[in-house]
Amino acid sequence: MYSGHVVQDGDVCEVVDIPASVEEFVEKYQSTHKPVVFRPKGGLAGIGWKTDLWTKEYLLEKIGNPMVWAESTQSGNFGIEAQTAEMTLEALLAHSFMNYSADMPHYYLNLQQPEKNRIMLPPLSHLTSDFSVPSFFMSTPLTAVNLWIGSSDPKKGKTSGLHHDEGDNLYVIIKGKKKIKLYSPLDQYNVYPKGYLTRLEPSGRHHYCSGTQSHWSYISPSSTQETIDSIYPRFNQAKLLECMVNEGEMLFLPHGWWHQVTSYGHHFAINIWIEPYTQK
């Protein structure tokens, strides 16, 4: 059974300065599996990042204009509801930087599946001189670094499906803002997972019956309250922790926590993944 941090009624998302050391990060957050928003003094520039340079012109000069695959959707929701479309990086960036309108297509660059033995893929690998893994986030081996680029309604946003991940994640917001709804691993049955769960480790790692593994929930961003009440009533019992992560901030998201991400306006983000602190 899960033994880490759980959400209580009335909990708010904690926003703190970045940890002074790996040891502080592990003791306060990683070993307890506690989500938290870090706000570096001086923003990302304060930790030596140069991502404030990331204009359309700068990125094309550094990267070139390769073909990229982006998620595409008519609903404005991404993840399981999205299709894929191939386009040039220049076209994607032009879309991402233009003023939003309701009738424009929705595209979202999502480099989340690095090839075997590669930590990151192009075009992000062309930008490594502009950022580095924060020193406190080196407690376990690095597994992947991913890039997200998109644009959405600055008021309504666009939303991913509800899911969980297997690695510990530092979600760094370079541009824009994101609202992230979080549910602890203890709510595994209340979020209606698509996979058939057989065991939950103390660390929050989920185990599924062979052939049924899925990290996604049946509850989608388009599910109405009426649908939830009639088909997924246990979801009303799930304890929600809502975090608003702004430009220059980073969310520590422990493995096993269910989450749904809503992105607002023009947004750039980097995910830094490390192995879970414990597999037990």
C-alpha positions as CSV (number, residue, x, y, z in Angstrom):
1,M,0.0,0.0,0.0
2,Y,1.1,3.5,-0.8
3,S,2.9,5.2,2.2
4,G,3.8,8.6,0.8
5,H,2.3,12.1,0.9
6,V,-1.5,12.2,0.4
7,V,-3.9,15.1,-0.2
8,Q,-6.0,16.4,2.7
9,D,-9.2,18.6,2.4
10,G,-8.1,22.2,2.1
11,D,-4.6,21.5,0.9
12,V,-3.0,24.1,-1.4
13,C,0.0,23.6,-3.6
14,E,3.2,24.6,-1.8
15,V,5.5,27.1,-3.6
16,V,9.1,27.3,-2.3
17,D,12.6,28.3,-3.3
18,I,14.6,25.5,-5.0
19,P,16.4,23.1,-2.5
20,A,19.9,24.0,-1.6
21,S,21.2,20.4,-2.1
22,V,20.3,17.0,-3.3
23,E,20.0,15.9,0.3
24,E,17.4,18.6,1.1
25,F,15.4,17.7,-2.0
26,V,15.4,14.0,-1.2
27,E,14.5,14.4,2.5
28,K,11.7,16.9,2.0
29,Y,10.1,15.9,-1.3
30,Q,11.4,12.9,-3.2
31,S,11.5,10.4,-0.4
32,T,8.1,11.5,0.8
33,H,6.7,11.6,-2.7
34,K,5.3,15.1,-2.2
35,P,4.5,17.4,-5.2
36,V,5.8,20.9,-4.8
37,V,6.3,24.0,-7.0
38,F,9.9,25.4,-7.0
39,R,10.3,29.1,-7.7
40,P,14.0,29.9,-8.3
41,K,15.2,33.4,-7.2
42,G,15.7,35.3,-10.4
43,G,13.6,32.8,-12.4
44,L,15.3,30.3,-14.7
45,A,18.1,32.8,-15.4
46,G,18.9,32.6,-11.7
47,I,19.9,28.9,-12.2
48,G,21.9,29.7,-15.4
49,W,19.3,28.9,-18.0
50,K,19.2,31.0,-21.2
51,T,15.7,30.0,-22.3
52,D,14.6,33.6,-22.3
53,L,16.4,33.8,-25.7
54,W,13.9,31.3,-27.2
55,T,12.2,33.4,-29.8
56,K,11.1,31.9,-33.1
57,E,14.1,33.4,-34.9
58,Y,16.6,32.2,-32.3
59,L,15.3,28.7,-32.3
60,L,15.4,28.4,-36.1
61,E,18.9,29.7,-36.2
62,K,20.1,27.2,-33.6
63,I,18.1,24.2,-34.8
64,G,17.4,24.8,-38.5
65,N,14.0,23.8,-40.0
66,P,13.6,20.1,-39.6
67,M,10.3,18.2,-40.0
68,V,8.7,17.4,-36.7
69,W,5.6,15.5,-35.6
70,A,3.1,17.3,-33.5
71,E,-0.1,16.3,-31.8
72,S,-3.2,17.8,-33.6
73,T,-6.7,18.1,-32.2
74,Q,-10.0,19.8,-33.0
75,S,-11.3,19.6,-29.5
76,G,-8.3,21.4,-27.9
77,N,-7.6,18.4,-25.7
78,F,-4.4,16.5,-26.1
79,G,-3.0,13.1,-25.1
80,I,-5.4,10.2,-26.0
81,E,-7.8,12.5,-27.9
82,A,-5.1,13.8,-30.3
83,Q,-4.0,12.8,-33.7
84,T,-0.5,13.5,-35.2
85,A,0.6,15.8,-38.0
86,E,3.9,16.3,-39.7
87,M,5.1,19.8,-40.3
88,T,8.2,21.9,-40.4
89,L,9.5,23.4,-37.2
90,E,9.1,26.9,-38.7
91,A,5.4,26.2,-39.3
92,L,4.9,24.9,-35.8
93,L,6.7,27.9,-34.2
94,A,4.8,30.3,-36.4
95,H,1.6,28.7,-35.1
96,S,2.9,28.7,-31.5
97,F,3.8,32.4,-31.5
98,M,0.8,33.8,-33.3
99,N,-2.2,35.4,-31.5
100,Y,-4.7,32.7,-30.6
101,S,-8.1,32.5,-32.3
102,A,-10.8,30.0,-31.8
103,D,-10.9,28.8,-35.4
104,M,-7.1,28.1,-35.6
105,P,-5.9,24.5,-35.6
106,H,-4.4,23.2,-32.4
107,Y,-0.8,21.7,-32.6
108,Y,1.4,20.6,-29.8
109,L,5.0,19.4,-30.1
110,N,5.5,16.6,-27.7
111,L,9.0,14.9,-27.6
112,Q,8.2,12.3,-25.0
113,Q,9.5,9.1,-26.5
114,P,13.3,9.3,-26.7
115,E,14.9,6.5,-28.7
116,K,16.7,3.7,-26.8
117,N,19.9,4.8,-25.2
118,R,19.2,8.5,-26.0
119,I,18.3,10.9,-23.2
120,M,16.8,13.5,-25.5
121,L,16.0,13.9,-29.2
122,P,16.3,16.7,-31.7
123,P,15.4,19.5,-31.8
124,L,15.9,19.8,-28.0
125,S,19.4,18.2,-28.3
126,H,20.5,21.2,-30.3
127,L,19.7,23.5,-27.4
128,T,21.7,21.9,-24.6
129,S,23.9,25.0,-24.2
130,D,20.8,26.9,-23.0
131,F,19.9,24.8,-20.0
132,S,21.1,22.1,-17.7
133,V,19.6,19.7,-15.1
134,P,19.3,21.7,-11.8
135,S,21.9,20.5,-9.3
136,F,19.4,19.4,-6.7
137,F,17.6,17.1,-9.2
138,M,20.5,14.5,-9.5
139,S,19.5,12.1,-6.8
140,T,18.8,9.2,-9.2
141,P,19.9,8.6,-12.8
142,L,18.6,10.8,-15.6
143,T,16.3,8.9,-18.0
144,A,14.9,11.5,-20.4
145,V,14.5,15.2,-21.2
146,N,11.5,16.2,-23.2
147,L,10.3,19.4,-24.9
148,W,6.7,20.7,-25.2
149,I,5.7,23.6,-27.5
150,G,2.2,24.8,-28.2
151,S,-0.4,27.5,-28.2
152,S,-4.0,27.6,-26.8
153,D,-6.8,29.9,-25.7
154,P,-5.2,32.1,-22.9
155,K,-8.4,31.8,-20.9
156,K,-9.8,28.3,-21.5
157,G,-6.5,26.5,-22.2
158,K,-6.1,23.0,-23.6
159,T,-5.9,19.9,-21.5
160,S,-4.2,16.5,-21.5
161,G,-6.0,13.4,-20.3
162,L,-5.7,12.2,-16.7
163,H,-2.8,9.8,-16.3
164,H,0.3,8.8,-14.2
165,D,3.9,8.3,-15.1
166,E,6.6,5.9,-13.9
167,G,9.5,8.3,-13.4
168,D,10.0,11.3,-11.1
169,N,9.5,14.4,-13.1
170,L,10.6,18.0,-12.9
171,Y,8.2,20.0,-15.1
172,V,9.9,23.4,-16.0
173,I,7.7,26.2,-17.5
174,I,9.8,28.3,-19.9
175,K,6.9,30.3,-21.4
176,G,3.2,30.6,-20.4
177,K,1.5,28.9,-17.5
178,K,0.0,25.5,-16.7
179,K,-2.7,24.3,-14.3
180,I,-2.0,20.8,-13.1
181,K,-4.6,18.8,-11.2
182,L,-3.1,16.1,-9.0
183,Y,-4.4,13.0,-7.3
184,S,-2.2,10.8,-5.1
185,P,-1.6,7.1,-5.8
186,L,-4.0,6.4,-3.0
187,D,-6.8,7.4,-5.2
188,Q,-5.9,4.8,-7.8
189,Y,-9.4,3.3,-8.0
190,N,-11.3,6.6,-7.6
191,V,-9.8,7.8,-10.9
192,Y,-10.9,4.8,-12.9
193,P,-7.7,3.5,-14.5
194,K,-8.0,1.8,-17.9
195,G,-5.4,-0.8,-16.8
196,Y,-6.4,-3.6,-14.3
197,L,-4.4,-2.7,-11.1
198,T,-3.0,-5.6,-9.1
199,R,-0.7,-3.9,-6.6
200,L,0.4,-0.5,-5.4
201,E,3.9,-0.1,-3.9
202,P,4.6,2.1,-0.9
203,S,6.4,4.5,-3.3
204,G,3.3,4.9,-5.5
205,R,4.4,2.6,-8.3
206,H,1.5,0.9,-10.0
207,H,1.4,-2.7,-11.1
208,Y,-1.1,-3.9,-13.7
209,C,-2.4,-7.3,-14.8
210,S,-0.4,-8.5,-17.9
211,G,-2.0,-7.2,-21.1
212,T,-4.1,-4.5,-19.4
213,Q,-1.4,-2.0,-18.5
214,S,-2.5,1.6,-19.2
215,H,-1.5,4.7,-17.4
216,W,-4.6,6.6,-18.5
217,S,-7.9,7.2,-16.8
218,Y,-11.3,6.6,-18.4
219,I,-12.2,10.1,-17.3
220,S,-11.4,12.5,-20.1
221,P,-11.2,16.4,-20.2
222,S,-14.6,16.4,-22.0
223,S,-16.3,14.3,-19.3
224,T,-19.2,16.4,-17.8
225,Q,-20.2,16.4,-14.2
226,E,-23.3,14.5,-15.2
227,T,-21.2,11.8,-16.8
228,I,-19.0,11.6,-13.7
229,D,-21.9,11.4,-11.4
230,S,-23.6,8.6,-13.4
231,I,-20.7,6.6,-14.7
232,Y,-17.6,7.4,-12.6
233,P,-19.2,8.4,-9.2
234,R,-16.1,7.4,-7.1
235,F,-14.2,10.2,-8.8
236,N,-16.1,12.6,-6.6
237,Q,-14.3,11.1,-3.6
238,A,-10.8,11.7,-5.1
239,K,-8.7,14.3,-3.2
240,L,-7.6,17.1,-5.6
241,L,-4.4,19.1,-5.3
242,E,-4.4,21.9,-7.9
243,C,-1.1,23.6,-8.8
244,M,-0.8,26.7,-11.0
245,V,2.8,26.7,-12.4
246,N,3.9,30.0,-13.9
247,E,6.7,31.0,-16.2
248,G,10.0,30.5,-14.6
249,E,8.7,27.9,-12.1
250,M,9.0,24.1,-11.9
251,L,6.8,21.4,-10.5
252,F,8.2,18.3,-8.9
253,L,5.8,15.5,-9.8
254,P,6.5,12.2,-8.1
255,H,6.0,9.0,-10.0
256,G,2.6,7.4,-9.6
257,W,0.7,10.6,-9.0
258,W,-2.3,11.0,-11.3
259,H,-2.3,14.3,-13.1
260,Q,-4.1,16.3,-15.8
261,V,-2.3,19.4,-17.4
262,T,-4.1,22.4,-18.8
263,S,-1.8,24.8,-20.8
264,Y,-2.7,28.5,-21.4
265,G,-1.6,30.8,-24.1
266,H,1.8,30.4,-25.8
267,H,3.7,27.8,-23.8
268,F,7.1,26.1,-23.8
269,A,8.1,23.6,-21.2
270,I,10.8,21.0,-20.5
271,N,10.3,17.7,-18.6
272,I,13.3,16.3,-16.8
273,W,12.8,12.7,-15.9
274,I,14.9,10.7,-13.3
275,E,14.4,7.1,-12.1
276,P,12.0,6.8,-9.2
277,Y,13.6,7.3,-5.8
278,T,12.5,3.8,-4.7
279,Q,11.1,0.8,-6.6
280,K,9.9,-0.9,-3.4
